[in-house]
């Protein structure tokens, strides 16, 4: 009996049926812990211990083209939900070969782990909307026992998958030895691959019959008729379908190479001599072709053979930080010649600085004067490193020396050093790109904003005539961003790739970019700034974040270096000091500040929408979210009034940017309180009349103000007084204490972002609370603790006492070992009213250890030419 919507199997809630397969019924379900949709396969029988062991072994397969297994229940499997179409033919030859290469890559990855599919067929292959192949049910045939009467789609399965006499698989795609019940190996998958490729090219199954027995007889007895396969692909398909396994392709990697060696679709098929009278003419033509070919080889050098991809893993040593700096920025770079790497290292004084190391040496060289550095990138000659630090764009020689300040950059989001001696950089979020001489001087506009919220991670293209960059209309959401190019001379702007970020042009003639943790590549015409072929997934599971983009770099010599991992999560969870977590539900999609209501029952947060970013209010217990704002642009930084009736927020809506107030139940339109772009509310005093806020008074920094909220909730007015804190340093994130006497905030006055406290009234002093980095301060209502996010993303707590006008903070201690997600300086957590739990976005890569492992791919450009050949 089919399961009804809402039925729970463990933590999985059934949403709707998807279909039925050889293992049973398939449902779309919701993982209530992680807030994601999954595919749940339900069996009529309980799974055995062996099945669970086998399934968990298969779950270790991590490959772009393999559907992931997430979990195993008593009688169900939980798998990655693939949105797409089941494979079918006929397909254009070019498309069929592209899919075939991806299927071969999937089989190759599995075979290397000793896992055989045993039931490869079109019904087990899906194609996503981006043209990515996903192979389903990998290796599960050997762990299940199901019988079906449908000869086209249902396998006869047994636990004794490799034992003589046990028939396993789907009849039309079984190898002859498989059909006879003989032991099978990876060559059976190659036979099934040949059947699938035949079907993609011809549009019909190779073996068919009225019953399973009829099909099996045909597979064992008859030679396959391959006349429907184009001549250029026929020999490859024939060798996959050799009835004798000894003469079949022995390895799917050999099949992959044979696919790459096939002539391009549309080229002339091999010449066949039909009659003896044509023999001499054919020989003459062949001799002439040989002479012409030899002449061409003398005139034109032959291209070097493609070198194999070499994968290396490097541990850069203790105290190295590859993932983020204290402000969430990218933290490593590779020199153009591929011999040197620059990265961040934590010194004995708990200060992060840049360091360099030659890849052929064991010693590293710290670079003085680079405190709180981030986003490093090399000059074209490899002699200089540019970086962002303390609101400035700077450069320093690779051998060390005094750094040179080039320009203001409040919150740099990437830069690129062109071969004309100019640097193009993103000075802060929400801005267009600027261009400055590498010798310093006044920056000039490199691009113009046209409806996009942020332009970041630029790359000056070879010849310095254009720049490539990521453009997005929604804060923190880069999966749906565009990769644009602007020509400097004309200012012409064009989108070269939709649905990707961190775009880079490589000397191999390819555009590479990130999408859903995977690196894609497509042939790219540098002169026309145009993608000229289909995008192909190349590397999977590359770390990325909204602040730093894709954690990968490359050299001009063909080396790719990257940090493995998965995207920072956006689901909201409860966390207590013991490390216990529980998903809050309904908060998935967070990408800007989240704030709990005063009673702790509702959560305000920002989420990407079609129009930009909007403020939502989540009823935590019910799991339902209400969209409050409808202003176009970016609406974020929600702050509750102490009575829980009103929410203040920042809006970049043009032509009316500023700070707004709106009823928390959405019963009234938003009321505009200020007319300044980037005015942001942060915290109310307990009396509900005083608001501490930030306002940009210059391009390089924010200032902190205390304002009064007057009028009634339906007609509020904001009166802004003199600055509470006006300084040349970067200050942000001010928060009133629970008694309204103190304000905690962050500042980089010590050259590292730290947490400070000042009294609200009187001359008073200031006290530094954090040590070695900290941000996102939140006061506990118990009047004894100040919690903040430490430099390694763990939550820290500082006990404090007050004596008269003196604030006495104790040495900070770890509140929880669980790390928060990295969104730079965006607050990603808030404290519950009881002070015992926080609600926030957790880091799915939270190991409590720094990322010090880099993966290097040598000969990467040759791999691109193999997998994404240009025209």
N, C-alpha and C positions, 0 to 999 in steps of 0.2 A: 504494500500500500504506500503510495507516494507520501512524502512528508509535507506537512502544511507549513506555510510561511509563519515564522516565529518560533518553530520548534527548535529546541536547544540540544546540541550534542556537545557536551563539555562547554568550552567557551565560545562555540560557534553557533550562530543563529541563522537558520535557513531563511533565505530571501525568496528564491524562485527556482523551479526546476530548469536545468539546462538541457538534459537529454539522458540517454542511457548508453552504456558501453558494455564491453565484455565483462568488466568487473562489477557491473551493477548500475545503479542510478547516479546521476551527476547533478549537483545542485550548486547554484550560486549562494554563498553564505557570507556572513559578516563575522570577522574575528573581533569579538567585543573587547579584547584586551588591547590590541594594536590598532583598532579602528580602520581595518582594511578589508576589502572584499577578497574572497578566496574561492577556489573551486573545491567542493567537497564530494568525494566519490564514496558512495555508500554500498557496502557489500551485504548480501543476505546472510553471510556466515561470519563468525568471529575470526579474526586473524590469528594465526599461530605465532609463537615466539620467533620462529625462523623467518616468517614473513616480515615481522617488525625489524629484525636484524638486517634483513636484506634491504628493506625500504629505507632504513636509516643510513645504510651504506650508500644507497643511491642518492640520498639527500645531500651527501657530501659533494656531489657534482655541482660545480658552480660554473656555468657557461652561458653566454648570451643566447645561444640557440637551443638550450635545454630548459624545459619547464621545471621549475624548482619544486621539490617536496618540502613542505613546511612542518608537517606533524603527522603522527600515526595514532589513531584511536583504536578502540576495541574492534570495531568493524567498519572503520572509515579512514580514508586518506585525505589529508588537506594539502592542496597544491596551489601553486601560483595560478591566478585567474588570468587567462589569456583572452584579451579582447581582439577578435579577428575572425577570419574565415578559414574553414578547413581547406586544405590543399586540394586542388582539382585541376584537370587539364581539359582541353589542350591550352598550352601557354605559348607565347612568343618564345623563340629559341633563347634569346638573350635573358628573358625573365626566368625560364626554366633552368638555365645554367647557373644563374645567380642563386636561385633557391637550392640547387643541387650542391653548390659549393658550401652553403651554410649548413645543409644537412650533413655533408661530409665532415665539416668542422665539428659538429655536435658528436657524431659517431667517433671521430678521432679522440676527442676529449674523454669520452666514456671508455673506449677501448684501452686508453693509456692507464685507466684506473681498474682495468680488468672487468668492466661491466659491459655485457652484450645486451642489445635491445631485445632481440628475439621476436619482436612483433612490429617491425617498422612497416608502415602502410600510410596512405594518404589520410585516413581517418585519425591517425595519431600525429598529424603534422598540421600546425596552424600558421597562418600568415598574419602578422599584425598590420595595422594601418600604415606603419612606416616601412613595410616591406621586409620586416625581420621574421625569419623562420623560427618557430618554436616546436621542438620535438617533444611529444608527450609520452607518458607511461614508460619511461626509460627503464629497462631491465625488470619491470614489475611482472612480466610474464613468468619468469622463473620462480616467483614467490607466491603465485596464486593458483587456484584450482577452480575453473569455471568452464562450463560447456554451453554451447549455443548452437542453434540450428541454422543461422543465417550464414551461408557460405561466403558472402562478400565481406562481412565485417566482424564476425565473431570468432575468436580463437578458441581452440580446444587446449586448455592449460593444465599443467600438472606441477606438483612440487618437484618432481624428478626431471628437471629441465635438461640436464646434461647426461641422463642415463639412457642407455640403449632401450628401445621399445617405448619410450615416452614421446608422444606427439605433442608439439607445442607451437603455437603461432596462428596466423590467419592463413587459410589454405592458399589463396591466390598469391601470397607473397612469401610462402615458405620455400626454402632451398630444397633441392631433391633429398639431401641427407637428412634434413629436418623432417620432411614428409615421410621418410622411411623410419623415423624414430631413432636414428643414429645420433651419437654424440655430436654436438655442434660447437663451433667456435665463432670468432668474429667474422669469418668468411661467409657465414649465413647472413649476417647483416649486410654484407656487400651484395649478395644475391638480391635481397629485398630492396636495397638501394637501386639496383638496376631495374627492378620492376617498377619502382616509384618513378624513376627518371623516364622510363618508357611511357608511363601513363601521363607524365607532365607534357611530353613531346607529342604524344599521339591522341590523348584524350580518352583512352579506353584501357581497361585492364588487359595485361598480357595473357593471363590465364583465366578462363571462365568456364562455367558449367552449371548444371541445374542443382547439383548437390556438392557437398564438401568432398565426397569420394570421387566424383567425376573430376573435380579440379585437381585433387591430389594425383590421380592417374595421369592427367595431362602434364603436370609438373614433372613427374618422374619419367614419363615415356617420351613425350614429344619435344623436338627441338623448337625453340621459340622462333616465331616469324617476326623479324625486325624490319620488314619492308616499310612500315609506317614511320620509322625513325629517319630523320634527315641523314644523308650520307656522311656528313662530317662528324656526326656523333655516333654512328652505328657501330664502329669498331669498339669504342669504349663501352657501350651498353652490352655488346656481345661478350666482352671479356668479363664483365660483372656477372653475366648469366651463363658462364661455363658450367655445365653439369658436374664436371669433375672439379672438386674444390682445389686440387693441386694446380690446375691451370687457370683458376680464377685469380683476380687480383688478390694478393696475400694480405694487403694492408690498405685501409681506407685512405691513409695518407698518400699512397700511390695513385689512388683514384683522384684525389684532390689535385695532385700534380698533373695528371692526365687531363683533367678539366681545364686547368690553366693553359695547357699546351694546345687546346683545340683552336682551330682557326676562328676568327671573329665571325659572328653571324652575318650572313649575306655574302661571304666570300665564296669563290667558285668551289664546287665539290671536286673530288679527285676525278681525273679523266679515266674513262673506261674504254678500252679498245674493243670495238664491236665486231670488226671483220678483218681478215688477213690483209685485204687490199689497202687498209688504212695504216698498216703497221709501219711502213717506211716513213710515211708522212708524220706519224706520231713520234718516231725515233728522231727524225730531223728536228721537229719542234722541241723535243726534249733536249737534244744537244744544243740547240740555239739558246734555250732557257738556261742551260748550265753555263754556257759561255757568257751570257748576259749577267748571270748571278755572280760569276767569278770576277767580271769586270767591276760590278757594283761593290763587291767586297774589297777590291783594291782601292776604289775611289773613296768609299765610306768606311770608317772603322766600325767594326761590329760592336754592338752594345755588350757591356760586360755581363756575364751571367748573374742572375739574381742570387744573392748570398742568403743563407738560412738565417732565420731569426734566432738570436741568442738571448736568453733571459738570465739575468743575474740579480741577486738580492744583496743589498749592502746595509750593514748596521753601522751608523755613523758615530756611535759612541754615546756615553752618558751625558745627560743634561742638554741633549740636542732636542729642539722642538721643530718638527717638520710640518705640523698641521696648522698651527696658528701662533701669532704673537699675542701680546696681551690685549690687543684691540681686534683680534679676529682676522688678521691679514695673512695673506699667503707668505710663506717664509722660506722658500728655497728657489734657487735659480741655477741654471747650467750655462757655462760659458759657450760662446759660439763654436769653439773648436772641440768642445766636449771633454776637455781635460780637467776642468776645475768646477767645483760646486760651491755656492754660497748658501749659508743657512743660518739659523738663529741658535744661540747657545746661552744657557743660563749660567751666569758666573757665580763665584762664591759669595758675592755680595747680593745675590738674588735679583740681579739686573740682567735683562736680556740684551744681548748685543749680536751684531753680525760676525760671522767667522767664515773663513774660506779654507778649502782643502783641495789639493790636487788629488785626483782619483787614483793615481799611482803611488801615493804616499800615505803614511799612517798619521802624520801630524796635522793639526789644524792651527790656523792663525786667527786669533780674535782680532777684530778691528776696533780700536779705540774710538770713542766719539760717536758710536752708532747705537747708543742706548734707545730702547723702545723702538727698534727698527721694524719695518715690515715691507712687504711687496718689493723685494730686491729684483733688479734686472741689470744685465751686463751691457756695456757699450759694444758696438760692432767689432772692435779690435780686441775685446776681452780684457782691456787694461783698467777699466773703471767699473764700479758697481754703483748704480743709482738706487735710492731707497727712500721711503717715507719715514719721518721721525719728528715727533713734537711739532706737528702742524706744518712741517716743511718738507719740500722735495730736496734731497741732498745727493751728493756723489762722493765717493772715496776711492782712492787707488787700491787695486787688489792686493798690493804689498803693504798697505796701511798708510798712515799719515793723517793729516788733519782733514776732516770732511769739509766739503764746500756746499754752502746753501745756495740753491738755485731759484726757488720760488716758494710762495705760500701754498700749503695744501692741508686744510683742516683735517680731513679724513680721506687720505688717498685711497683710490680704488683701482690701482694698476697704472703702469706706464710702459713706454717702449722707446728705445733709443734708435733713431733712424740713421741710415748711412750718410745723410746730409749734415749730421752734427746737431740736429734738433731732437728734442724729446717731446712726445705727446703723452699727456697724462690726464687722469681723472682726479681733480682736486678734492672732490667730496661727493657723497651721494646726492642725487637730485640736481646735478649740474651737467653742463656740456663739457666736452674735452677742451683742454688748453694745449698750446704749443710754446715751448721755450727753448732757447739756445742751451746747449750743454755747457756753455761757458757762463750762463746766467743772463739776467736781463729781464725785461718786462714781458710777461706771457701774453700771447695773442690767442684769439679764439681759433680753434681747429675745426670745430663743428658747431652746429646750431641745434638747439632742442626743437623738435617738431612733434609735440604731443607725447613724447616719451618722458618717463619719470627719471630714469637714470641711464647714463652712458658710462660704461666702465670696461676694464680689461682690454685696452687698445693694443694694437700691433701695427707699427709703421711697416708698410709693405716694401719689398725690395725696390730700390730706385727712389724711395721717399716721395712718390707722387700721390699716394693715397694711404688711408688708415682704415683698419678693420677694427670693429668694436662690437660689444654687446649692448643692445638697446631693449629696455623693458618699460612697460607702462604701469607695472604693479610692483610695489616694494617687496623684496624678498622672494619673488616668484620668477625664476629664470627658466623653468621648463618650457614656458610658452613665450620666451623672449625671442628677439630676432638678432641675427648677425648682419650688421650693416657695413657698408663701405662708403667713405666720402673721399672724393678727389679734391686735393688741396687747391689746385689752380682754378677750378670752376665752381667748387662747392657742391657739385652734384652728389646726391646721396641715393643709394640703392640698397635694397635688402637682398642679400645673397643667400640667406638661409633662414627659414622660419621654423620655430620650435627647437631652439638650441642656444647654447651660451659658451663663453670662453673660446670663441673661434680663433683659429690660428692657420695661417698659410705656411706650408712646408715646402722646402726646395724640391721635393719629389713631384711637385705639381698638384698638390692636394690641399683641400680645406678640411681641417679636422675640427670637431666641436663636441661638446658634452651634451648628453640628453639622458636623463634617468640613470645616472651613474656610469653610463657607457660612453666610450669615445668612438665617434663615427668619423668616417672619411669619405670624401667625394672628390673626383677629379675637378680641378679648378683652373680656369683660363685667367692668368694674371693680367693679361693685356685688357681683356674685356670685363674683368671682375665678375665672372659668371661661373657658376657650377655647371659642369658639362656632362655629368653622369650621375648615376644613382648613388645614394649614400649607403655605406656598408658598415656594420658594427665591427670594430677592430679590437678594442680592449675593453673588458668589462670590469665593473667594481672599482672605479676610480673615485677617491674621496672628493667631495666638493661642498661648498657652503655659500650662502648668499653674500658673505663678505669677501671671500677669497676666490670664488669661482672654482674651476677644475684644478685639482692639485696635480698638475702635470707640467713638465717643461721639456724642451727638446734642444738639441744642438744642430748646427748647420751641417754636421758630419753624419747625421742619421741616427743619433741616439735619443731615445725617449726615456725619461725618468718620471716615475709617478708614485704617489702614495695610495696604497690600496685601502679600500674601505667602502662604506655606504653613505648615502646622503644623510645629513642631519635630519632627525625626525621632526614631525610637526604635530604629532598627537600630544595631548595634554594629559599628564598623570599626577596623582598624588604621591608624595614621597615623605617618609618620616626619617628621623635621625638614625634609626637602626638600619636603614637601607631598604625597607619594605616599600614596594611600589604598587599602585593600583591605578588603572586607566580611569580618567575622569569621564570619558565618553563625550562624543559630540564636538570636541575641540579640534579635530583634525583640520589642517589647513592654516593653522596659525602662522603669521609671518610678521607680526609687529607686537608691540608691548601688550602684555596681558595683566589685568588687575582684578582682584577679588572684590566683590561688594562688601560693605562693612559687616553684614551678617554672615558672609562666607558662603552664601547659597547660589550666587550668580557670578559669572566670570565675563568681563568685558575684554575683548581682544580684537586685533585686526586680521582681516582675511582678504586674499586677493579675489577680485570680482572682475567682471567684464569691463567696468568703467575705471578700474584702478585698484584701490584698497579701501575697504569699508570696515566700520566698527560693528561688531556683533555682540550680543549679550546671550550667554549660554546659561540656561537653567540646568545646573549640574546634576541634580537628582533625576530630572526627567530626560536629560540628554538632548533637549531641543534648543536650537539657537535662533534668535531673532535678529534680523539685520536692521540696525538703527539708521545708518547714514545712506544717503543717496546722492550726495554731492559728487560730481565727477572729479577724478584725480585721486590723491592719496589722503585718506582720513585715518589717523592713528593717534597713539599716545592717549588712550582713554583714562580718565581719572574720575572716581566716584566722589560726590559730595558725601559728607559723613552721615546724612540721613538716608542715603541710598536712592534718592528720588531723581537725581540729575547726574549726567555724565558730561564732562568737558573733554574736548579733543582738539587736535590740530588738523587743519585741512589746507591742502595746497590748491584747492579749487580756484581756478581762474575764470573770470577776473575778480573773484572775491575770496582771496586766501585769508587765513588768520586762525584765531581760536574761536571755537563754537561751543555752545551748550545745548543739550538735548535731553528731554525727559527719558529716563531709563526704560520706560514701558513703550516708548515710541509713539506716545499719544499726541505729540506736538512736533511741529517743524523745528529744525535746528535754528538757534538764535546766534548770530555773529557777535562776538565780544571784542575782537581786535581786528585790525586791518593789516597786520604784518605777516608776510610769508615766513613760515617756520617758527612762529610763536608756539610754544608747547607747554601745556600744564603738566605738573609732576606730582604735587602732593598738597592735600588740605590739612590745615591745623585742626585739632579736635573740635574747635568752636564752629567750624564750617564757614567762617567769614574770611579767613586768610588763605591765600593760595600761593605756593611757591612755584615759580615758572622759569623757563629759560627763554632768552630772546637774543638773536644774533645781532650784535652791535658792530661787527666787522666781519670780513670774509674769513678771518682766521680763528675766531673764537666765539663762544657764547658767553652771555652774562646772566647772572641769577637775580631775579626780582621777586619781591613779595607784593602781591596785589590783593585788593579787597573785592570780594564778591558781594554786590549789593542788589537790592530789589527783591521781588518775589521769584519763585522757581520758574514761572511762566514768562517773566520779563526781567531776566537778570542783567546786571551791568557789572563791568569789571573796571576797577580803578587801579591803575598801575603806578606805584610810587617810585622812589629813587632805587637804583640798583642795590641789592643786598650784597652782592659780590661782583666787582668789576675788576678784571685782571687781564693781563696779556697772555695768561696761560689758558689751556683748555679746561673748562669746568662744565659739569653736566650732572644730571640725575639727582637734583636736590630732593630731600625728603624730610618732612617735619617729624620730630619725635612724638611719642604717644602723649606727652604732656605739653607739647607745643613750644617748649623752651629752646630746643636745639634743632639745627638743620645738618643732616649728613649730606655729603656730595662727593663727587670725584673730581680730581684735578691731576694734571701732569706736571705740576711745578717741580717735582723731584725727578723729572725726566721719565717717570713711569706712572701710568694711571693708578692712583691710590685713592683710598677712602679717607675723607677728613670729616671733622665735626666742628661747627662753630655755634656760638650762642646766637639766638635770634635778636636779643636786645642787649644794649650796652657795648662797650668797646671790646671786652673779652679777648680771648686768644683763639687759637685753632689747634686741634689735636689730630695727628695722623693715626688712624685706626689699623689699617692694613699694613702688611710688610712684604714687599716683593710683588705687589700688584693686587688690585682688587677693584670691583665695580658693582653696580646694582645694589646699593645699600637699602635694607629694609629693617625698620625698627620692630622689635617684639613688644606687644602691648604690656608685657609684664614689667616694663621699665627697667630691665636689667641686661638686655642683650641687643646687640646690633649684628644682623646677619648680612653677609655679602658674598658675592661670587669671587672665588680666588683665581689666581693666574692659570691654574690647571683645570678650571671649570668645576671644581668641587665647591660646595657651599661651606663657608667658614662662619664662625660666630665669635664675637668679641664681647665678653662680659664687661660691664662698666659700672662705676659708682660715681656719685656726684657729691661734691663737697662745696657748698656755696656756689660760686661761679666757676668752679673748676670741674672739668670733665675728665674722669680717670679711666681710660680703656685698658683692659688687661691684654695679654698676648693672645692673638687669635688662635683658635683651635678648630679642628675639622668638625663640621656639623654632620656631614654625610659623605661617604666615599663615592656615592653615585654622582657622576658628572652631568652637568647641564649641557644642552645643545649649544653650539657656538653660533651666535648671531651678532658678533661684534659687541657693540655697546647697547644693543637693544635688550631691555629687561625681558627675560624669558621665564620668570617665576614670581610668585607672590606668597606671602605668609598667611596662613589661616588665622582667624581671630583668636583661637586658643593657643597659638604660638607653638604647636606641636607638630604641625605638618606644613609642607609647602605644596603648591600646585604649580606645575611648570612643564616645560618641554625638555625631555631628557635626551642625552646623547646615546644613540643606539650603539655607538662604538665605545661606550664607557668601559674602559678596562682599568682605570685608575693609573695608567702608565702613559708616559709621553710617547709620541710616535717618533721612532728613530730608525725605522726601516724604510728604505726606498727600493723600488724595483726598477731595474734598468733593462731596456730592450735595445740590443745592438742590432744594426742592419735594419732598423725600423722602416726606413724609406723603401727598401726592397720589399718588405712585407706589404707596404701600401701598394706598390706596383703589382704585386701578386693578387691581392684581395680586392683592390679597387682600381683596375687598370684604366688609364685614360684612353681617349680615342687617338 
